[in-house]
Each structure stands twice: as C-alpha cells, then as structure tokens.
Amino acid sequence: MLRFDHIAIAAETLEEGVAWVEEALGVSLVGGGKHAAMSTHNRLLGLGDLYLEVIAIDPAAPNPGRPRWFDLDHFAGPPRITNWVAASDDLAADLAAAPPGTGLPMALARGDYRWRMAVPEDGCLPFDGAFPALIQWDGPHPARALPESGTRLTRLELGHPKAEALAAALHLTDPRLAIRQAATKTLTATFDTPHGPRSLG
C-alpha cells in the first residue's frame, strides 16, 4: 500500500516558486539542495508527516542528458502544483501494479538522503501528471528534519477527465486526498497555517 509522501510545486525559477508559496501561505521555506542526476534544485516546507517541495531547473547545472522529472523541461508560466509523490516500501512491486509509463527506478541522492524513484522515460507521469511519482526512501525521511512550520495539509484535490480510472489505479488511502471529475487536470491543496486556511493551485 502506498503512502502520501509530498507535493511538488514547479516553477520557472526556484526563487519565483519560493516567493509564491511564502506569500500564499505566510510561512518560510528552508533547506533543500541540488539533484545532480536531474539538474534541478529545490526548497522545502515541513507539513508534519509530509512536506512540500518547490522545484525548478538549476540554471547552473549541465543538461542531464535525459528528460527531467515532473516534465520540468516543458514547464512554463506561473508557479503551480504540478505533481505529487507517494511512498512505497516495495518499489518494484508497486511499479508492477502501477499504470504503464509510471517509470523506471533510479537510485538518487541529495546530501544525507538516499532514495529510489520511478522516473518516466519522457518525464511525464500517467494521467497527465495526476498519478503520483513513486518513491522508496533508503534512510531518513526529509520531513523529520524540517523545522516545525505550524502548517498542515488538510486536502489535496485531484481533478481529471478520467477521475474514475485514476482512482482505480491508486493503491493509496488517505483522508486528505480527493479525486473528482474535471474537464482538465487540476491539483489544488488546502492547508491549515498559522494565519488560517490557505490554498495553492
């Protein structure tokens, strides 16, 4: 059974993405770093058992020689939630049960963290990115080391034209996750923050 792991917010630049989240939620992002295998970098926000990640192409890094995760090579426009990630205890088994195109496992590292993640060959996750990227942590989880933000996710709503098929493909139960029929893919997150309820889309 998969578990809700984190939310990914893409941005054209890391600075733009961080500023958008901090203004919307009224809290500060911290930490993060560089992903050498993908030539991306990120900043994080702890949400208790989960975390939020702002991620962007690292302009100082060389071309990775392959499509970047979360389809970042084709990202344009204002920062927004583009993807989410689910944790696995048996990545091979969960990948076998996942929709075609969920990806092949890659061994990755950033600082003290080690993990394996399924990365699609073309960078695009199933259901237009509404299906989660699958990750298996080989060691500590980043959320445990992040400072208390006073912010918690209360709901992540996935909208998709094939909502029923998306729900059937997900082997994950979490009361914070909702799937609804929509004309196009949408991801909207609602949070309890020190300043009251806030949302990001």
N, C-alpha and C positions, 0 to 999 in steps of 0.2 A: 504493500500500500504506500502510495506517495504521500508526502507531506508538503504543505505550503512552506516555501523557503524564503523567497524575496521578490521584490518588484523592481523592474528595470525601467528607468526613465532615460530615453535617448535625447541627445542634444547635438547641435552642430558644433558647439564648443563646450568644454566642461564648465567653463566659467559662466556661460549663459544658463546652462542647466541648473547649476548650483544656485545661482541668483533667483531663478524662477521658483524653485522649491522652497528656498528660505523665505522668500516674500510671501508665498502662498500659505505656508504652514506656520511661519513665525518662529522657526527653530533653526539651529545651525547644523550644517553637515560637517563631518570630520573624516579623518583617516583616508582610506583608500590608497590607490597607488597605480602602478602600471602593469599591463598584461602584455608581456613581450611577444607571446605567440600570436596575439591578435592586433598588436599595435594600437591598443586602446588604453584609456585611463579612467579612473572613477573616483567618486567621493560617496560616503555612506551616511545613513541615518539609522540609528538603532530604534527598533519598534518592539522591544521585548524579545519574544521568541523569533521574530522576523527582522528583516532590515530592508531599507530602501536604498537603491543604488542609482546614482546618476552616472551615465557612461557616455563617452564620446571618443571619436578617433583622436589619437595622440599625434598632433602635428609634428612632434619632434622624433617620432619613431619611423623606421623604414616600412615600406609596403610589406605586409605579412606574406604575400605570395599566395594567398587564398582568400576567399570571401570571409569577411569578418562576421562574428556572431551578431545576432539580433538585426541582421540585414542593415548594419550601420553604413555600408558602402552606398546605399541608396537613400539614406535618411536626409530629409530636407524640411525646413520650416521650423516653427517654434518648438521648444522642448515639450515632450509629452510622454505618457506611459505607452510604451510600445510592446512590452513583453512582461512575463512573469516566469518564475523559476520554481520547480518542485524538486524536493529532495528525495533520494532513493537510498535504500540500504542494499540493493542489489541491482545495479545499473544495467547489467546485461539482461536480466530477467524483465525488468520494466521496459527496456528498449524493445525487447521481443514482443511485448504486448502493446506497444505504442503505435500510432499511425505511421505509415511509410513517410519517410522524409524527416523524422524527428532527429536523425543524425547519427554520427559515429562517435564513440567515446574518445576523448582526448585527455591526456594527463597534463594538468596545468598547475601553476604555482604563482603565488604573489607573496613575497616576504615569507612569513612563517606558515602561510596557508598552503595546503595541498588539496587538490580535488580532481575528480574526473567529471567531464561534462560532455553531453551529447551535442555535437555541433553539426548542423546540416551542411552538406557539401556546397549548397548555394547560399547559405546564410539565412534562409527563410524557413521558419518553423511552420508546421501544419496549421490549417485553419487561419491562414493569413497572419500568423503570429499569436493567435489567441490560445493555441495549445502551448503548454509550458515547456521551456527548456528543462532537461532533466540533469540533475547534478548529484554526485555522491562525494561527500566530504571525507577525506582521509586524514582526520585530525580534528582540531578545534574548529568550531563554527564562529564566523566573524561576529555574529550578534552578541556573543558572550563577552567580547572585548570592547564593545562600543559603549560610550558613556550613556547614562540614562537621559533620554530626551523629553520624557513626560508625554510622549506621543505614541499612540497605538492605532493600528489599522482596525477599523470596525467592519469594512466591507470592500471587497474588490468585485466589481460587476463587469462581467464579460458579455458584450453584445456581439452577435454573429448571425448571418443569414442561415447558417446550419447549426443553430444552437443545440438541437436535439442530438445530432451526431457528435458534436463537441462534448456534450455531457456524457454520452455513452462511451466515448474514448478515454475519459478521465477516470482513473482509478484513484480518486482522491476525495475525501470528505472533510470539509472544513466549514463551520458555520459562517465564516467571513466571506466565503466565495459564493457568488450568484451568477447564473448564466441565463441570459434572456435572448429572445428573438430580436434581431435588428437588421436593418437594411444593409449596413456595413459593419465591419469590425470596430468595436469601441471598447476601451478599457477605462474604467472610472474607479478611483479609490477614494474612500471616505475615512477620515481619521478623527480621533479624539486628540486634541492638542492642548497645551497649557492655555490657549486662547479660545477654546471651544471647538466645535466641529468645523473641519475644513475639508475641502475636496481637491483632488487633482484628476485631470483627464488626459 
